């Protein structure tokens, strides 16, 4: 084993550094930022592989107080590493002919999740639309708890599917409800055994979905249903409105009431792809990401982003937020790259602390029979909260017509993108898919001996056969285990996976990845 993770690491919980007991020069795993930290100046942006974004060394000053040091065993066997990495992986092959619309554009998909928070705050969804055409895939990155991401992952696909249904199909659903007949299924879900549902709130969710389709039936313009782009926007907006209303009204029991309040006060970002015969529509609200893997005619690969991150690094997004508030708030809206100095994503579901008036928030919390812990958490008031709402869930929608060279689509929460670029992710999936390790031509005259040695180390590491059959697992393994030489470092990976649950979130985020592989026969036929 290498020096910096020989057999155990000393954990400095006060300084939040993970350093080797045996290393002559400490190797530091950098702290990850809290997405809703009220004191962002104390949680600067970090990446576990790239160091602090502010350029500092990360070393504390001499006056820093340190908590007692604890020794932790970081020796995980290869079997243990694989067991942790593969616990939530999912691989589903889609029938090439679906019996309704001919060839399916999706050949298969592979998905996986790895938690840093306890419990996991990310969620995922995958389903086929049974009353319309196409498939839906979603990645949901929760913050302030898992409640909002859980509710959105369960409900949003239904809202999207209902939005696309024709008037006649909606009438069939309504007639079944009125006559107490079985309601025709709307979605065929592809669930992993570890995926969870809010069963206690099912009746509430069905009632509000029914209200939505009744309103669509009452509209004179619905007709044959919405196009996917419109359906995605309306579904995002409507579900966020329902989450808000459900937290304000009396419900059947305290459990349902508390669930509704938690879903509204917590938050989540969402990236949803509808893959149909007409192509791919991606709706994004927040900082999850969708990236297309494209193989050109010469065999080279490229990454085509289908989303933009809605955070402070997006200049256009920051300007959009500023345009919605008085000029006097221009300098207080985004502080330390966070909305009101608190929230990192600039679009999200839930998060009513950034949408409701202070008076409404206080009234709901005081009358909602919330426990004291929830009250303390949700009653935090962002500074300079003057002209709400500051946040919305309206997605940015992108359409892409599938071409023969479009091979796969990666949907992932920002836990993956904190560790690798879009180009790196596409390269890894391409290598995993083809078994060919991509090497860029390099002129020896451009490199000195040290640089050439590093390049050879990188290429040797990339020539190692893939350890995982699942492409999403392959991405997560490389996100956490790749070192500065682009080598897969088993000791580094073991250290990242062995972190105790109360510390893991300091060094990495929850990661959720879904890789959708397109049917090459479909794109040839369609084009």
N, C-alpha and C positions, 0 to 999 in steps of 0.2 A: 504494500500500500504506500501511496505517496505521503510525504511528510505532513502536509497540511490537514489531513484527516486520517491520521494513523489508526487510532482506535477509539478515541473519544474527543469531544470538543468541549471547551469551557464556554459556558453561556453567561454573558454579561447582560442580564435582563434590564438593568438600569440604563446602560449605554446602548442597548439594542444592537450589539455587535456579536457575531458568531466567529470566534477565533480559535485557531488550533492550539492545542496544548503542546504539540511537538514542533510546530513550524518555527524556523528561525526568523522569518518575517511573516507577520500575521496575514492570513487570507481572509478577507472580509466578505460576508454575504450581506448585501445592502438591504436596508429596511424598505418595505413597500409602503406607499402612502395610503392612508384611509380615505375612502371616497367621500365620506361625509364628515370629516374631521372638523370640529368647530375652531380649531387652532391650527390652520394650515402652515403657519410659519414654523411649527414644531414638527411637521411631517412633510418635508420637501419631497419632490418627485424623485423616485429611485428606480433603478432596474437591477435585478439580481445579477445580471451579467455585465451591465454597462456602467455601474457606479452611479454616483449622484449627478443629477442633471444640473445642479448649480455649480458643478466643477470642483467642489471642495473635497477634501480627503476623507471626510466622515469621522475623523478623530475628534474626541471630545476635548474640551478645555480642561485645565488642571483642576477647576473647581467642580467638575461634574461628579455627582453622587452616584455610586454604583450599588446595585442590589447585591445580595450575597450570591456567590458563584455556585452553580450546580453542575455536576458532571453527568453527561448523558451519553449513552452508548449509541453510536451511529453506525455500527456494523450490521448492515443488512445483506443477506445473501442474495444472489441473483433471483432465486425462487421467490423470496419475500418481495423484492423490488417488482417483479412481474405480477405478483398477486395484487399489490397495491395499485399498480398502473392499470391493470385490466379488470378491476372490480366492476366498473360501470360501462365497459365497452359494449357496443352493439353493432351488429352487421346484418343488414337486410337486403336481400335481392328482390327486385321488383319484376313481376311477370312482364315479358316483352310486349305482349298484347293484353290490353285491359278489358277487351270485350265490348267497349263502348266507343272509343275514339281511335282504334287502330294501335299503331306503335306507341309505346310509352317513351317519353323523352328521358326518363330516369332509368338507368340500368341497375344501380344499387346505391346504397348509402352506408356510411360507417360513422359512428359517433362514439364519443367518450367524454367523461367528466372526471376531474380530480379536484378534491376539496382542499381549501386552505382554511376557510371558516368552518366552524362547528356550530350548527349544521351548515352544510353547503348552501350558499345563497344563490348560485346559478341554477337555472332550469333550462330544459330543452323540450321541443315538441317536434313530432313528425307524424303526418297523417295524409291519407288520400281523400280527396273530395268525392263523395259518392253521388251527390245530386248535381254536381257540375264537373268540369274537367280539371285535372291538374292535381299536384301535390303541394303540401305546405310544410315548410321546415322553419323552425324558429330557435333562436338562442336568446336567453333572457338573463341579464346580469343584475342580480338584486343587490341592494345596499340598505343599511339600516334594518337588516333581517331578511328572511327569505319569503315573508308573507306576500309581498306584492308580486315578486317573480313567480311564485307558485300560482296565484290566482290568474295572472296574465297568461302563463303558459297553458293552463287548462282551458281558458275561455276565449282567448283571442282567435284561435283557429276556427271556432264556431261562428264568431261574429263575421270573420272574413268570408267563410263559406256561405252563410246566410245572405250576406250582401250580394254575392254573385248569383244567387238563385233567381230563377224567373218567377213571375207572379203566380203562375199555375202551380209550381212546386211549393211555394210558400202557402198557397191555399190548401194543398194536400196536408202540409204540416199542421196548419191551423184546424182543419177539419178533424184530424186524428186527435188533437188535444181536446177539442170540444166534445167529441163523442167518446172520449176515454179509450180510444183504440191505441194500439202500439204505434208510436211515432216512427216513421221510416228513419233509419240511421242516416246521419248527416256526414259523418267522418268515419273512416277506418283508421284507427290509431295504431301506431307502431311503438309500443311501450317496452321499456326495459323493466325487469323485475324490481329494480330499486326505485323506479319512478313512483312518486306519491301523488295522491289526489285528496282534495278537501271534500271528503264524502259528506261531512256534516252540513256543507253549504250547497249541496247539489240542487236542492229544491229552489233555493234563492237564485242560483245561476240560471236554471231553466226558466223560471218565471221572468227574469229580466231579459233573457234572450228572446222569449216569446213576445214580450212588449216591443222589442226592437223589430221583429219581423212583422208584427201587427202594424207598426208605424210605416214600414216599407209597403205593406199592402194598401195602406190608406193613401199612399202617395200616388198621384196620377202619372208620375214620370218613371216609376220603377220598371215596368214592362218586362223585358227579357233579362233583367238583372244588371248589376253594375259591371263594368269592365274591371279587370283585376286591379289596375292602378287606382281607380276610384274606390273600389271595395276595400283596399288596404288602408287608404286614408280615413274613410268613414269608420271602419272597424276600430282602428286605433283610437280615434277621437271619441267614439261612442263608448267603448269599454272604459276609457279613462273617466268619462263622465259618470258612468254607472258605479265605478269604484268610489268616486267622490260622494255620490248620493247615498249609497248603501251605508256609509259610515255616519250619515246624518239622521237616518230614520230608525224608528223602532223595529226590531227584528224578533223572530220567534223565540230565541233563547239567548242566554248570556254568551254561550260559546260562539254562536253565529255572529253575535254583536261584536265580540272581541276580535274575531277573525276579520270582520269587515273593517274595523278601526285599524288593526295592524296592517292590513293590505293598503289602506289609504295613506297612512303616515309613513310606512316604509316606501321604498321606491324600486324601480327597475328600469333599465334600458332594454331595448328590444330590436332585434334584427330578424326579419321574416322574409323568406323567399317563397314565391309562388312559381312553380315550374309547370308550365302547360304547353299545349301544342303551339301556342303563339310565341313562346319564348320564356324568358325569366323576368319576373318583376320582383324587385327587392325593396322592402320598406324598412327604413332605419330611423330609430329615434334614440340617440345616445352614442356610445363609443364602442359598441360591438361592431364587427366588420364582416363584409362579404367580399371575397376576392375570387376572380375567375382564373383558372389555370388554362392557358392557351398554348397549344403546340403548333408552331408554324410549319410550313411545308418543308423547310430544311431540317426539321427535327428539333430546332431550338425551342425553348420555353420562355414564356413571359407571364407576368401577373397583371391582370386587368381589374383594378378596384371598381366595385359596383356601389360602394358607399363612401361617405365622408364622415370622419369622426366629428361628433357634435361636442366639442370641448373648446377650451381657450386657445388651443393651437390652430383652430380654424378661424381665420380672420373674418371671413364672411359671416360665420355663425355668431361671433362676438358682436359684429355690427348689427345683425338682425335683432339680437337681444337689446342692444342699446337703442335702436330705433323705436322700441315699444315702451320706452320710459323717458321721463323728462331729462333735459340736458343737464340739470343739476345733479342727477344721479350717475352721470357718465363714468366718474372715477370710482364710484363705490359698488358698481354692479359686478365687476370682475376684479377680485382681489386675490393675489397669490394664485392666479390661474384657476380660480374657483368662483362659482356664482355666489355673490354676497360673501365671499371669503370662506364658503362652507362646502358647496357641492361641485364635484368635478364635471359630470356630464351636464350639458345645457338643454337637453330634452330628456324627459323620462315620464313613465307612468307613476301614479301615486304621488308621493312627496308633497302632500297637501300643505306642508309647512311653508312651501314656496308658492302656493296657489290660493289658499284661503286667506281671508282677513284674520287678524289676530283674535278678534272677538269670536268668530265662528270656531276657530281652533279651540279656544278656551272652553266654549260652551259644549262642544262635542266631547272633549276629554273629561270635563267635570260631570257630565250627565251620562257618560257611557259605561260606568261601572268598571273602568279600566283599573288594573292593578297598579300599585305604587311605582313599580319598576318601569312600567310603560309610561306612566305619567311623567316621571323624571326624564325619560328619554325623549318623549315627543314634545314636552313643553319648552324645550330649548328654542329660543327665538333668534333667528338670524339677525345680525346687525344691519342697520340701514334698511329695515323692512318697511318701505314707505308706500309703494304703489303696486301691490300684487294684482294679478299673478305675475311671477317672474319665470315660470317654467310651464312647458306644455308637452304633450305627447304626440303632437302632429308629426308624422314621419316624412322623411324625404324619400321619394319613390324614384327608382331607376328602372328603365326597361332595357333589356338586351335580347335581341333576336339570336337564337342559337345558330351557330355555324359549325361545319365539320371540324374545325380546329379547336373548338371549345370542348375541353375534356372533362373538367370537374369544377365544382364550386366549393370553396371553403367558407363556412360560417363559424365564427368563433367569438367568444367574449374577450374582453381586453386583457384577461390574464395571459392569453397566448401572445397577443400583440405587444405586451410589455417585454416579452422575451425574444421576439424575432420580427423581422420585417415581412411584408407581404411577399416580396421576392423570395426570401428564404423559405417561407412556408410553401410556396408553389414549387420551388426546387425540390424540397424534401418529399412532397407528395408525388411529384413527377418521377423522382428516382425510385420511390416505393412502388409506383404503378408499373414502371417499365423495367425495373431492375438494372437500368443503365445509369451510372454515376456521371453526372454532368461536370465536365472539366472545361474551364475557360482557357483559351490559348494564352500563354505568357512568354514574352521574350526574355531569355536569360540575361541579356544585357541590361535589362531594367531593374535587376535585383542584385543585392549583395548576398554574401554567403548566408548571413543570418536570416534574411528574408526568404531565400530559397529553402532553407531548412524548415522554416515555419510553413511554407507552402507545401512541402513534401509531407509534413505531419498532417496537415489538413486533408490532403488527398488520400493519404493512407487511411485516415479515420473514415472518410466518406466511402472508401472502397469496401468497408466492412459490411457483410450482408445484413439486411434489415432483420431485427429481432422480433418484429410484430407483424401479424397478418393484417391488422386493422390500421388503416392510414391515419385515423384520428389519434390512436395510441402512439403511433410513430411520431407524430408532431409533438405530443405532450412529452414524450421521452426526450426528444431533442431540445425542447424548450427549457427543460430543467437540468439536463445532463451535459449540455455542450459547453466546453470551456473556451478560453480566449483563443485557443489554437484551432477552434472548430472541431475538436476531438470529442467523442462521446466518452465522458469521464464517469465511470461507474461509482467512484467514491463521492464525487460531487452529487450525482443523482441520489445516492443513498442518503447523503446528508439532507438534501432538500425534502426527501420523502419521510425521513425519520424525525423531523421536527415535531415536538409535542403540539397538540391541537391549540393550546393557548399561545403558542409562539409562531406557528406556521404562517399566519396572516401577516406577520411583520416582514417576512422574507419572500413571499410569493402570494399570488391571488388565486381564487378559484379559477379553474380553466375548464371551459366547455368548448368542444370542437365537433362539428358535423361536416363530413366531406361527402358531397353528392356527385356521383359519377354519371355522366350523360351517356345515353345510348347512341353510339356512332351511327347505327343504321337509321335512327330517327332523323338526325341532322342531314344525312345524305338524301333521304327521301323528301324532307321538308324543303331542301334547297335545290 
